[in-house]
């Protein structure tokens, strides 16, 4: 198992993976429809999106947590 001190990195890894998978699939479907090679196009789009999403989440997550704490504490 991974140590709990890496919780935020593991959350970022999972969150960015799920979100980029869902979003790349939705955008690919909207733009292309169900074409013959949809799965391979979606997979390629997901890999590119994941490569951008994971570092982005690592950078933005602390800022979002601060804003959420302020909003939720009122």
C-alpha positions in Angstrom: 0.0 0.0 0.0 1.0 3.6 -0.4 1.6 5.7 2.7 -1.1 8.1 3.7 1.3 11.0 3.4 0.8 10.7 -0.4 -3.0 11.0 -0.1 -3.2 14.2 -2.0 -1.1 12.9 -4.9 -3.1 9.7 -5.1 -6.3 11.8 -5.1 -5.0 14.0 -7.9 -3.9 10.9 -9.9 -7.4 9.3 -9.6 -9.4 12.5 -10.0 -7.5 13.7 -13.1 -7.7 10.2 -14.6 -11.5 9.9 -14.1 -12.2 13.4 -15.2 -10.0 13.3 -18.3 -11.5 9.9 -19.3 -15.1 11.2 -19.0 -14.4 14.6 -20.6 -12.3 13.2 -23.5 -15.0 10.6 -24.2 -17.8 13.2 -24.2 -15.9 15.7 -26.4 -14.8 13.0 -28.8 -18.4 11.7 -29.0 -19.8 15.2 -29.6 -17.2 16.0 -32.3 -17.1 12.7 -34.1 -20.1 10.6 -33.2 -19.8 6.8 -33.0 -17.2 6.3 -35.8 -15.6 3.0 -36.5 -12.4 3.7 -34.6 -14.0 5.7 -31.8 -12.4 3.7 -29.0 -8.9 4.3 -30.3 -9.5 7.9 -30.9 -11.0 8.3 -27.4 -8.0 6.4 -25.9 -5.5 8.7 -27.7 -7.5 11.8 -26.6 -7.6 10.5 -23.0 -3.8 9.9 -22.9 -3.1 13.5 -24.0 -5.8 14.9 -21.7 -4.4 12.9 -18.7 -0.9 14.1 -19.4 -2.2 17.7 -19.1 -4.8 17.0 -16.3 -2.6 15.4 -13.7 0.0 18.1 -13.3 -2.8 20.7 -13.6 -4.7 19.1 -10.7 -1.5 19.0 -8.6 -1.0 22.7 -9.2 -4.7 23.8 -8.7 -5.8 21.4 -5.9 -4.2 23.4 -3.0 -5.8 26.6 -4.3 -9.2 25.0 -4.7 -8.9 23.5 -1.2 -8.3 26.9 0.3 -11.3 28.4 -1.6 -13.5 25.5 -0.6 -12.5 25.9 3.0 -13.5 29.6 2.9 -16.8 28.9 1.1 -17.7 25.9 3.3 -16.9 27.7 6.6 -19.4 30.5 6.1 
